[in-house]
């Protein structure tokens, strides 16, 4: 049984985080591929219908990310902050997720084409770069977990 004040996520919570991360990443990457390289314009000159559906799926997955972040703040983030554990990667992730939320909002509401183009590129590249940082955060967290035996095979 997990302690209430533990930094460690329950197995269900951890898998929810992985599922949401995979969903938001794959839908965003698939949209980018369709938009930039994959789909040729249809007979009317517009984008492929798959591009529109991928964008909608990405928006839904992004809402799930917001729910996930909301579930991490009260325990995982709070207790990790107090314990001073894995702060560098955790704060970096938190800042990058904040950036993605703001740029995602901007993509939905920004009107100027030049600003929208910059916002889209920044959102895409930060989103594509996020999985390795998330993997590093998880790896470091598991490696530095109290009670874990150090690797003696080195």
C-alpha positions in Angstrom: 0.0 0.0 0.0 1.3 3.5 -0.9 1.7 6.1 1.7 -0.5 9.3 1.3 2.6 11.6 1.4 4.6 9.6 -1.1 6.2 11.2 -4.2 5.9 7.9 -6.0 2.8 7.5 -8.2 0.5 4.6 -8.0 0.8 2.1 -10.8 -2.5 3.2 -12.2 -1.5 6.9 -12.0 1.8 6.2 -13.6 0.2 4.3 -16.5 -2.4 7.0 -17.0 0.5 9.5 -17.3 2.2 7.3 -19.9 -1.0 6.8 -21.9 -1.8 10.5 -21.9 1.8 11.3 -22.9 1.7 8.8 -25.8 -1.7 10.1 -26.9 -0.7 13.7 -27.0 2.7 13.1 -28.6 1.5 10.7 -31.3 -1.5 12.9 -32.3 0.7 16.0 -32.4 3.5 14.2 -34.4 0.9 12.6 -36.8 -0.7 16.0 -37.4 2.7 17.6 -38.1 3.6 14.8 -40.5 0.3 15.1 -42.3 0.5 18.9 -42.4 4.1 19.2 -43.6 5.0 16.1 -45.4 2.3 13.4 -45.7 -0.9 14.6 -47.2 -1.2 16.3 -50.6 -3.9 18.8 -51.0 -7.3 17.4 -52.0 -9.1 18.3 -55.2 -10.4 21.6 -53.7 -6.9 22.6 -52.5 -7.5 22.1 -48.8 -5.8 19.8 -46.4 -6.6 16.1 -45.9 -9.5 15.3 -43.6 -7.2 13.2 -41.6 -5.2 16.3 -40.6 -8.4 17.9 -39.2 -9.2 14.8 -37.2 -5.7 14.5 -35.9 -5.8 18.1 -34.7 -9.1 17.4 -32.9 -7.6 14.2 -31.3 -4.6 16.2 -30.2 -6.8 18.8 -28.6 -8.6 16.1 -26.7 -5.3 14.6 -25.6 -4.1 18.0 -24.5 -7.2 18.3 -22.3 -6.2 15.0 -20.7 -2.7 16.4 -20.1 -4.3 19.3 -18.2 -6.2 16.8 -16.1 -3.0 14.8 -15.5 -1.1 17.9 -14.5 -3.9 18.7 -12.1 -3.6 15.3 -10.5 0.2 15.6 -10.1 0.3 18.9 -8.3 -1.3 18.1 -5.0 0.9 15.1 -4.1 3.7 14.3 -6.5 4.9 17.8 -7.2 4.2 19.0 -3.6 6.1 16.2 -1.9 9.0 16.2 -4.4 9.4 19.9 -3.9 9.5 19.5 -0.1 12.0 16.6 -0.4 14.1 18.4 -2.9 14.1 15.4 -5.2 14.5 15.5 -9.0 13.8 19.2 -9.1 15.9 20.1 -12.2 14.0 17.8 -14.6 10.7 18.3 -12.8 10.8 22.1 -12.9 12.0 21.9 -16.5 9.0 19.7 -17.4 6.6 21.9 -15.5 7.9 25.0 -17.4 7.8 23.2 -20.8 4.3 22.0 -20.2 3.3 25.6 -19.2 4.9 26.8 -22.5 3.0 24.2 -24.5 -0.3 25.1 -22.8 0.3 28.8 -23.6 1.3 28.2 -27.2 -1.5 25.7 -27.7 -3.9 28.4 -26.4 -2.2 30.9 -28.7 -2.6 28.7 -31.7 -6.3 28.5 -31.1 -6.8 32.3 -30.5 -3.9 34.2 -32.1 -4.9 36.1 -35.2 -1.7 37.4 -36.8 -0.2 35.0 -39.4 3.4 35.8 -38.5 2.9 35.3 -34.7 0.9 32.2 -35.4 3.6 30.7 -37.6 6.2 31.3 -34.9 3.9 29.9 -32.2 3.2 26.8 -34.3 6.9 26.1 -34.9 7.8 26.6 -31.2 4.9 24.5 -30.0 5.9 21.7 -32.4 9.6 21.6 -31.6 9.1 21.8 -27.8 6.4 19.1 -28.1 8.7 16.8 -30.1 11.6 17.4 -27.6 9.5 16.6 -24.5 9.5 12.8 -24.4 13.3 12.4 -23.8 13.0 14.9 -20.9 10.1 13.0 -19.5 12.0 9.7 -19.8 15.0 11.3 -18.0 12.7 12.6 -15.2 11.2 9.2 -14.7 14.6 7.4 -14.9 16.2 9.8 -12.4 13.2 9.6 -10.1 13.3 5.8 -10.0 17.1 5.7 -9.7 17.2 8.1 -6.7 14.2 6.6 -5.0 15.0 6.0 -1.3 15.5 2.3 -0.5 16.8 1.5 -4.0 20.0 -0.3 -4.0 22.8 1.3 -6.0 24.1 -0.4 -9.1 27.2 -2.3 -8.0 27.9 -3.8 -11.5 30.0 -0.8 -12.5 
